[in-house]
Amino acid sequence: VALIEAVHRLLRTTVRAFYDDASVIVVDALLREARCVRDDELAKTIKLSVDQVRRRLSMLAEHRLVANREKKEAGRGGRARFTFRK
């Protein structure tokens, strides 16, 4: 548990030092969740547009700070993209 908290603290510090405010908000919201989060649910929670959240998540995933996965959902008629922290 102490290691996970240290990694979260390092991630928060890194994002605050090198990324914009919207990215900081996205990472903070992800770290508060204890599960995978849909990008549209995350956008609703932090009151940013889905496009802004997806752009930030794509950049953070490219920099390997978060990971994305797609999951097929029965009720939604297709795939949904979930985001989770490393």
Kinemage of the C-alpha trace (Angstrom):
@kinemage 1
@onewidth
@group {chain A} dominant
@subgroup {mainchain}
@vectorlist {calphas} color= white
{ca val a 1} P 0.000 0.000 0.000
{ca ala a 2} L 2.827 2.404 0.812
{ca leu a 3} L 4.406 1.748 -2.586
{ca ile a 4} L 1.136 2.482 -4.402
{ca glu a 5} L 0.730 5.735 -2.473
{ca ala a 6} L 4.303 6.718 -3.346
{ca val a 7} L 3.665 6.007 -7.039
{ca his a 8} L 0.456 8.067 -6.944
{ca arg a 9} L 2.302 10.941 -5.263
{ca leu a 10} L 5.055 10.752 -7.923
{ca leu a 11} L 2.470 10.717 -10.717
{ca arg a 12} L 0.663 13.745 -9.262
{ca thr a 13} L 3.918 15.657 -8.859
{ca thr a 14} L 5.085 14.807 -12.385
{ca val a 15} L 1.810 15.824 -13.988
{ca arg a 16} L 1.698 19.087 -12.022
{ca ala a 17} L 5.257 19.915 -13.077
{ca phe a 18} L 5.090 19.094 -16.788
{ca tyr a 19} L 1.452 19.124 -17.964
{ca asp a 20} L -1.389 21.615 -18.298
{ca asp a 21} L -4.172 22.169 -15.760
{ca ala a 22} L -6.712 19.998 -17.600
{ca ser a 23} L -4.302 17.043 -17.508
{ca val a 24} L -3.810 17.563 -13.770
{ca ile a 25} L -7.580 17.481 -13.252
{ca val a 26} L -7.895 14.281 -15.310
{ca val a 27} L -5.116 12.497 -13.408
{ca asp a 28} L -6.472 13.595 -10.025
{ca ala a 29} L -9.919 12.276 -10.957
{ca leu a 30} L -8.459 8.966 -12.136
{ca leu a 31} L -6.504 8.528 -8.931
{ca arg a 32} L -9.639 9.109 -6.847
{ca glu a 33} L -11.410 6.254 -8.624
{ca ala a 34} L -10.720 2.679 -7.529
{ca arg a 35} L -11.772 1.183 -10.861
{ca cys a 36} L -11.566 1.599 -14.611
{ca val a 37} L -13.471 4.666 -15.745
{ca arg a 38} L -15.239 5.362 -19.025
{ca asp a 39} L -13.911 8.486 -20.664
{ca asp a 40} L -17.400 9.978 -21.004
{ca glu a 41} L -18.166 9.291 -17.312
{ca leu a 42} L -14.879 10.926 -16.368
{ca ala a 43} L -15.742 13.974 -18.473
{ca lys a 44} L -19.095 14.289 -16.751
{ca thr a 45} L -17.508 13.954 -13.297
{ca ile a 46} L -14.881 16.646 -13.844
{ca lys a 47} L -17.118 18.851 -16.015
{ca leu a 48} L -14.877 18.959 -19.075
{ca ser a 49} L -15.927 18.087 -22.609
{ca val a 50} L -15.449 14.493 -23.729
{ca asp a 51} L -13.098 15.704 -26.477
{ca gln a 52} L -10.877 17.506 -23.966
{ca val a 53} L -10.751 14.449 -21.723
{ca arg a 54} L -9.982 12.117 -24.640
{ca arg a 55} L -7.196 14.393 -25.870
{ca arg a 56} L -5.613 14.490 -22.422
{ca leu a 57} L -6.020 10.730 -21.925
{ca ser a 58} L -4.472 10.009 -25.330
{ca met a 59} L -1.478 12.187 -24.540
{ca leu a 60} L -1.064 10.660 -21.056
{ca ala a 61} L -1.351 7.157 -22.517
{ca glu a 62} L 1.229 8.006 -25.175
{ca his a 63} L 3.540 9.118 -22.367
{ca arg a 64} L 2.688 5.877 -20.516
{ca leu a 65} L 1.205 7.559 -17.461
{ca val a 66} L -2.216 5.940 -17.920
{ca ala a 67} L -3.455 2.981 -19.927
{ca asn a 68} L -6.514 2.560 -22.126
{ca arg a 69} L -8.489 -0.509 -23.024
{ca glu a 70} L -11.603 -1.146 -25.033
{ca lys a 71} L -14.381 -3.327 -23.726
{ca lys a 72} L -17.399 -4.558 -25.611
{ca glu a 73} L -20.615 -3.534 -23.893
{ca ala a 74} L -23.910 -5.274 -24.562
{ca gly a 75} L -26.331 -2.437 -23.814
{ca arg a 76} L -24.511 0.301 -25.680
{ca gly a 77} L -24.309 -1.296 -29.097
{ca gly a 78} L -20.575 -1.273 -29.536
{ca arg a 79} L -17.319 -0.670 -27.813
{ca ala a 80} L -16.599 1.667 -24.949
{ca arg a 81} L -13.173 2.975 -24.085
{ca phe a 82} L -12.177 2.661 -20.459
{ca thr a 83} L -9.225 4.338 -18.852
{ca phe a 84} L -7.365 3.200 -15.832
{ca arg a 85} L -4.244 4.282 -14.071
{ca lys a 86} L -1.107 2.188 -14.048
